[in-house]
Amino acid sequence: MVELNLNQFYKACNPSKTIDMANPEDRQYYIDFSAVRGSDIVRELSRTITLLSGDEPTCQLFSGHIGCGKSTELFRLKDALERQGYHVVYFESSQDLDMADVDVSDIVLAIARQVSEQMQAAGIRLKPGYFGRLFGEISDFLQTPIELGAEAEISVGIARITAKTKDSPKLRSQLRQYLEPRVSSILEAVNSELLKPATEMLRQRGKRGLAVIVDNLDRVDNSPKSWGRTQPEYLFVDRGEQLRRLHCHVIYTIPLTLIFSNDYGRLSSRFGVKPKVLPMVPVIARTGEDYPPGLTLLRQMVLARAFPQIPPDDRMARVPELFETPEVLDRLCRISGGHMRRLLMFMYSCLQQEDPPFSAACLENVIREYRDDLLGAIAEDEWNLLLQVVEHQSVRGEEECQTLLRSMFVFEYRDRSGRWFGINPALAETRHYQNWRRKQPAISPPSELEKA
């Protein structure tokens, strides 16, 4: 009988850890939720590249709640593309960029750096003609020495320039002033000196092409630029045409607010594709009843973290080793609202308080702390917005999205009838919400379409 390894379980519940599908140890923790999320987005992203593109580069957009599992799905996409013969460059843009202050030149240079580093690691050396001159000009413009050899790799040059400007807003601003008028030339050089030759050399080695996945761009601040446009609108709507000009397959994560922006039509037009949105795993149906398929998969997610080597059909028998009663497990799944990271955070908090099996009292203490944190962040006018969303099960416009979705007050789900929104289950248990609920008229029975 496989024993519970407490140390391994603790590591597997770390909410900051992303499952890397290329790693066999990580892969055993993965649960496929596509059947209850409404579609298999990874399959759609992959098919666009492998079947629909031919030899033409593609550019796709991916969004969803922060913490809903996008990074895990992108690692799944990376693994799927690599299995089909693509070289995939995945990186977290938040490691390279200041999310409070991002411009198109920053994103383009970050991509160039990451691709150049991986090509160098693969033994593919590319001559930085334009970039060699650019680095020298930047050094002169900033009037600060940046030591670069004549044949310095593109990644080395970008890394050293970035290091010089990272902690100096003044230098970074000066660099932007120099780079932004030259973005078109930089894009041409990235394509001609890096992406096209890299793709050709990869094909000579039997690869089908090059794909770049830029994760965490959905975390760019929603702060306004000096002329009034928010940072996401500026980057992806106003400058989106430049971001899609890279001559390889690219997937960008984008902020969820853009999906509800008045500029959504322009966004789709700029990139020529409709953004893919990853919803939550439904724990209830839009009619308010339990949604058994979603709950079943969430139970498996929890149990897989403890017993990854045990077949799924046999894991339920091990529930008593993790929870005082099966009801405690179900309570954990329901209160998460189907939000992946929040579910792991609940488990992690329980582990900080006691060893398994977790008691109902321990879980309720963790839930109470979370509910109090949410209540402390919600203002009266936000309650009014929230209750309107609950009543209509829809979010209208960027303001509601910014206020309610980014704050995790409501969650987005999909079913056969389309998109719908529900209140965070922790807020549904508050006195304020319960008092409002008692005043509402009785809800009509669901239609046959809603039952489906």
N, C-alpha and C positions, 0 to 999 in steps of 0.2 A: 504493500500500500504506500502510495506517494505521500510523504509527510509535508505539512505546510512549512516552507522555509521563510521564517519571519523577516529575515534581513532582505531576501530577494523580493518578498511581497512589499516591503517598505519602499524599496527602490522602484518597483514597478508602479507604485501609486504616486510617484512624484509628479505633480501636475505640470511641472515645467519640462518634462521629458517628452520628446516627440518620437513616435514609433517610426523607425527606419526600416522600410520593407525589404531592403537589401540585406539587412542583418538578420540571420536565422533566429537569433535569440529574441529580437524585437518582434519578428513576424508572428511568433506564437501568441502574442498578446492582441493581435489585430482582430477586430470584429467588423464584418462588412454590413453596414447599415443602409446600403443603397435601396434595399427592398422597401424600407419604411420611410425613406427620405423623399420618395417621389421619383427619383431617377438616379442613374449611375453616372454622376458628373465626370468622374475620372475616365470612364469609357468614352464619353462624348469628347472630352479634351483630346484623348489619345487618338480616336478615330479621325478627328479633324487633321491631325498631323500625319498619321500613317496611311490613311485611305483617301482623303479628300484633297490633299494639298498637291500631289504630284511632286515636282521638284521646287515648287514655289514656297517661299517662307510664309509662315502664318503668325498671327499675333492674337492671343486670346486673353480674356479678363476673367478673374475669379474672385468672388467676394463671399461674405458671410460674417456672422458674429465673431469677434475675437474670442478664441477659446473653443469654437464649435467643432474643431477637428480639421481645419483647412490644411495645416502643415502636414498632418498625418496623411491626408489624401494626396497632397502634392508629392510626398515621398512614395506613395503608392503609384502615382503617375510616373515618377522618375524610374521606378523599378520596371513598370510595364513598358516604357519606351526603350529602356536599356535591353530588355529581353527581346525587343523587336529590332535591335541593331542600331539604335541611336546613341550617340554620345551626349549625355545630359549634364549640364552645369547647373546645379542648384545652389542658391545662396540666400541667406537672410539679409535683406538690405539694411535692416536696423543695425547690423554689425559694421556696415560701411558708411552709413549716412546718419546725419542728425535729423531725426524725424520731425523736429520743430521747424526746420529750415532746409527745405529740399528744392532743388531746381533740376531742370531736364539735363543739364550738363553733368550734374552729380550722378544721376541715374545711368547715363550713357557711359561715363568713365568707370563707374562701379562694375557695370557689365563687362566692359573692356578688360578691366583688371582681372576679374574672376575667370573669364575665358582664357586670357593670356596665361594666367597661372596654371590652369588645368592643361592647356596645350603644352606648356613647358614640362609639366610633370609627366605628360604622355610621350615626351621626347620629340614634340613638334615645335621647332623653333621658327619664329616669324620675325622678319626684319622690320624694325620700327622706323621707316623712312620719315613720314610726316610727323610721327610722334617724337622722334628724336629731335627734330627742329622745334616742335611745340614745347617740349620740356625745357630746352635752352631759352626760348623766348619767355616762358613763364618765370624762369629763374631771374632773368633780367628785369622783367616787369615788376615782380614782387620785391626786387632789390634785396633778395635773401639767398645765400648760397645753397644750392641743392646739388649735391655731388652725384653726377651720373656719367658713366662711361659712354663712349660713342656708340657702343653696341648694346646699351642697357635694354633689358626686356621691357616691353610695354607695361607689364604689371609692376615691375620695380620702380619705373618712373612715376606711375600713378600713385603707388604706395608712398613714395617719399614726399611727393607733393601734398598728398592728403595728410600725412603725418605733420607736415609743416603748418598746415592751415586748420587742422582739426580743433585745436584748443585756442584759436585766435579768431574771433568773429571779424575783426578788422581785416586780417589777411584773407579770410574766406570771402569776404565781400569784395575785396580787390580782385581775387581770382575769378569770381563770377563776372565782374565787369569786363574782364579780359576774355573769358570763355564764351559767354552767352552770344555775342555777335558772331562767334565762330562755330556755333553748334552744327550748322549744316556741313561745314568743312570737316568737323570732327566726325560726324556721322559717316560721311563719305570715306574718311580714312579708316574708321572702325570696320566698315564693310569691305573696303578694298585691300587693306593691309592685315586684317585680322579674321573676320568672319568668313569671307569667301575663300581665302587660301586655307584656313583651318578646315572648313567643310570639305574642300577638295582633297586635302591630305587624309582626312578621316575616311573619305570614300575609297581612297586608294588602299586603305587598310581594311576595307570590307564593311565599314559603317555606312548606315543609310543617310546620316546627316547629323546636324548639331541642333540641340534644343537647349534653351536657357529658361530656367524657372526662377523668377524674382519674387521671393516670399517677403512678407511683412510690410510691403508698401501700403497695405490697408491700415497701417498704424500711423501714417503721416498725420500730423496735427490738422485739425479743421480750422486753424487760425486764419484770419483774413490777411491777404497781401495788402500793401499800402494803398492800392487802387480799388480795394473792396472785394475782389474775388477770393474765395477760400482757396487754401493750398491745393486740396484735391481737385477742385474745378480748374484751377490754373494748369496743374500738371497733366491731367488726363483729358480734359475737354479742350482747353485753349491750346495746349501743346501736344495733344495726343497724336496728331499726324506725324510728328517727329519721332515719338516713341515707337511707332509701328514701322518705321523705315529700316529697322535692322534686318540684315539679310541672313536670318536664321529663324528657327521656330522660337517664339517667345511667349511665356505666360506671365502676366503681371497680376499680383493680388491688388485689389483696389478697395477703398473704404466703402462700407455699406451705405453711407449717406448718399453716394452718387447714384445708387439705384432708385432713390426717391427724390432726386434732384429734378428741377425744371429742365436741366440740361441733359437729362437721360437720353433723349432722342439724339442730341448732338454727339454725346459720348458714343453711342452705338454707331452713328454714322462715321465718326472719326476713325474708329477701329474696324468698322465693317463687320462687326460681330455683336451679338447680344451677350452681355456678361452672364456667367454662370454663378448662381448663388447657392451656397451650401446651407440648408436649413437645419434646425434642431431635429433630434430624434423625438418623435411624438410619444408622449406618455399618456396623453388623453386625446380623444377625438374632438373635433370642433363642437360636438354636441355636449361635451362635458363628461362623457363616460370614459372609463379606462380604455386604453388602446393596447390590447394584449400583445400584438406583434412587436411593438416598440419596447414594452416592458420586458418581454422575453429576451430580446437582444441586449438590453442594458444589464439584465441579470448576468448574462454570459460575459459581458465586458468586465463586470466586477469579479466574477469567479475565475475568469481567465488570468487575471492579475495574480491570483493566489495559486491556481492550479493549471498553469499553461500546458503541461504535458498530459493532462487528463482529457479524454475525448469529451466534447461538449455535452453529449447525452448523459454522461456520468457525473458531471460537475454538481448538479443540483443536490445530489446525495451528500455533498460535502458542505452544504450551507451551515449546518450546526457548528462547524469548526471556525466559521467567520462571524456568524451573527447569533445572537441570543435566540431569535426565532426567525422563521422565514418572513414574517411581517416587517421585521426591522430592515431586511434587505429591500423589500418592496417600498418601504417608506423612503429609503435612501434614493431609489430610482425615481420615484414620483417627485420628490422635492427638488431633484436636480433639474427638472423640466426638460431633460434630454440634452443638457449642455455638458459636453464631454469634460471640459476642464473643471467645471464646478463639481461634478460628481467625484472626480479624483481629489479635489480639494477637500470635500467632505470626508472621504476615506482617509486622506492624509492627516486631517485634524483629529479624527478618531484614533488613529495610530499614535499620535502625539500624546493622547490622554490615557490609552490603555491597550493591552494586547488583545487580539481576538480570542474568543468571540465577542464582538462589540455588543454592548448592552443597549437597550432602548433609551435608557437615561443618558448615556454618552452621546448617542446620535442626536437626541433632542437638545442637548446642551450646545452642540455644534451648530444645529439649525437655528437655535435661538440667537446665537451670536451673529450669524449671517443675516438673519432677519432684522436685527437691531441695526446692523451696519447699513442695510438697504433703507430702512426707515429714516435713519439720520441724514440720508442723502436726498430724500425726496421732499420737494416743496409742495405747498397747497395747489399752486397752479399746475404743477406736474401731475398731481393726483387727478385733477379735472381732465387733463389730456389722457391720462392712463385709463380712466373709467370710460371715456369715449371710445378708446381703442377696444376695450373689452366688450363694450356694447355692440360695436360694429364689426369686430374681429378684423379690422384693417387699419393700416397706418397710411396717413395721407400727408405727403409732402416732407420736405427736408427737415423742418423744425421738429416734427414729431419723431422722425427717425433719429435725429441728433439727440433729442431729450430722452427718448424712451428706449431705443434699441441699443445705443452706445452705453447707456447707463445700466443695461440688463434689467430694466423694469418689465419689458415684454419680450417675448421670443417669437421667432418666425417658424412656421411649420408649412408643410405641403401635403395635400392629399389629392384624391382624384377630382375634387372640385376646384383645385388650385391652391393659391397661397392664402393662409390665414394666420392671425396673430393671437397669442394668448398671454395672460399675465404671468409673470414669474411666480411659480407656486408658493414661494416663501412670502410674497406680498399678498397672495390670496388668503393667507391665514391671519392677516392682521385685522384688528378690530375695525379700523377705518373701512377696509374693503368689505368685511362681513356686514357692517351696518348698512353700507350702500346696497349690498346684494339683497338684503331683506326687504328693501323698499322697491325692488324691481318687480314688475308684473311677471306672472308665470310665463315660462318660455314655451312656445308652441312645439308640438312634436316635430322631430326632424323629417325632412322629405326623404323620399327613397334615394335621391341622388346623394344627400348628406350621409345617409346610412351606408351607402356604398363606399 
